[in-house]
């Protein structure tokens, strides 16, 4: 087995199969970002309200292993920034960035709960 260290891939890396690793990170340093706006809370709520959580098997996977996921086309309607289309038109979803949307809705819900508790 070959061990690679500090391998850099510039461009796309397409993997069919399972990737097992100890850590995956995405660039998040503010020094590399030009902030262009804030997350739209109404769109975040609409996404959570309208997207379907599904159990599925991939049509071309002989193992027929059940998986859990979302439908890229539904996410694309609200947050096209999270959906990528390959050269053949297949859509993929950046699941890791969905946490930002969930975090925004959760913060709003906590704020609402706090206000309700203050009224009591």
C-alpha positions as CSV (number, residue, x, y, z in Angstrom):
1,X,0.0,0.0,0.0
2,X,1.4,3.4,-1.0
3,X,1.2,6.2,1.5
4,X,0.9,9.7,0.1
5,X,1.5,12.8,2.1
6,X,0.4,16.3,1.4
7,X,-1.0,15.5,-2.0
8,X,-2.5,18.5,-3.8
9,X,-5.2,18.2,-6.4
10,X,-6.1,21.3,-8.3
11,X,-9.4,21.0,-10.0
12,X,-12.1,18.4,-9.5
13,X,-11.5,15.0,-7.8
14,X,-14.3,12.5,-8.6
15,X,-14.4,9.4,-6.5
16,X,-16.9,6.5,-7.0
17,X,-17.0,4.6,-3.7
18,X,-16.4,5.4,-0.1
19,X,-13.8,7.8,1.2
20,X,-12.6,7.1,4.7
21,X,-10.5,9.7,6.3
22,X,-9.7,11.3,9.7
23,X,-10.6,14.9,8.7
24,X,-12.1,16.9,6.0
25,X,-11.9,20.7,6.1
26,X,-13.0,23.5,3.9
27,X,-11.3,26.9,3.6
28,X,-13.0,29.2,6.1
29,X,-10.5,31.9,7.0
30,X,-12.1,35.3,6.8
31,X,-9.0,36.6,5.1
32,X,-9.8,34.6,2.0
33,X,-13.5,35.8,1.9
34,X,-15.2,38.7,0.4
35,X,-18.5,38.8,2.4
36,X,-21.4,39.6,0.0
37,X,-24.4,39.2,2.2
38,X,-26.2,37.4,5.0
39,X,-28.2,34.2,4.9
40,X,-31.9,34.7,4.1
41,X,-33.7,33.3,7.1
42,X,-37.0,33.0,5.2
43,X,-35.3,30.9,2.5
44,X,-33.7,28.8,5.2
45,X,-37.1,28.1,6.8
46,X,-38.7,27.3,3.4
47,X,-35.9,24.9,2.6
48,X,-36.3,23.0,5.9
49,X,-40.1,23.0,5.4
50,X,-40.2,21.8,1.8
51,X,-37.2,19.5,1.3
52,X,-37.7,15.7,1.7
53,X,-35.4,13.6,3.8
54,X,-35.4,10.2,2.0
55,X,-34.1,6.7,2.3
56,X,-32.8,5.4,-1.1
57,X,-30.5,3.0,-2.9
58,X,-28.4,4.2,-5.9
59,X,-29.8,2.8,-9.1
60,X,-26.3,1.8,-10.4
61,X,-25.0,0.3,-7.0
62,X,-25.2,-3.5,-7.0
63,X,-24.9,-3.6,-3.2
64,X,-28.4,-2.0,-2.9
65,X,-27.1,-0.4,0.3
66,X,-29.7,1.9,1.9
67,X,-28.6,5.5,2.2
68,X,-30.2,8.6,3.8
69,X,-30.2,11.9,1.9
70,X,-31.9,14.9,0.3
71,X,-32.8,15.7,-3.3
72,X,-30.5,18.1,-5.0
73,X,-33.2,19.6,-7.2
74,X,-35.2,20.6,-4.1
75,X,-32.2,22.3,-2.4
76,X,-31.3,24.0,-5.7
77,X,-34.7,25.8,-5.7
78,X,-33.7,27.7,-2.5
79,X,-29.9,27.6,-2.3
80,X,-28.4,27.0,-5.8
81,X,-25.0,27.8,-4.2
82,X,-25.1,24.3,-2.6
83,X,-25.7,22.3,-5.8
84,X,-23.1,21.4,-8.4
85,X,-23.8,20.1,-11.9
86,X,-21.2,17.9,-13.7
87,X,-20.6,17.8,-17.4
88,X,-23.3,15.2,-17.9
89,X,-25.9,17.1,-16.0
90,X,-25.9,15.1,-12.8
91,X,-26.4,17.1,-9.6
92,X,-24.5,16.8,-6.4
93,X,-25.0,18.5,-3.1
94,X,-22.6,20.2,-0.7
95,X,-24.0,18.6,2.5
96,X,-21.4,20.2,4.8
97,X,-22.6,23.7,4.0
98,X,-26.2,22.7,4.9
99,X,-25.0,23.0,8.5
100,X,-24.8,26.8,8.1
101,X,-28.5,26.9,7.1
102,X,-29.5,24.6,10.0
103,X,-27.4,26.7,12.4
104,X,-29.2,29.9,11.3
105,X,-32.6,28.4,11.8
106,X,-31.6,26.9,15.1
107,X,-30.3,30.3,16.3
108,X,-33.7,31.9,15.3
109,X,-35.6,29.2,17.1
110,X,-33.5,29.6,20.3
111,X,-34.2,33.4,20.1
112,X,-38.0,32.7,19.8
113,X,-37.9,30.2,22.7
114,X,-36.0,32.7,24.9
115,X,-38.7,35.4,24.1
116,X,-41.5,33.0,25.0
117,X,-39.9,32.0,28.3
118,X,-39.4,35.7,29.2
119,X,-43.2,36.2,28.8
120,X,-44.0,33.5,31.4
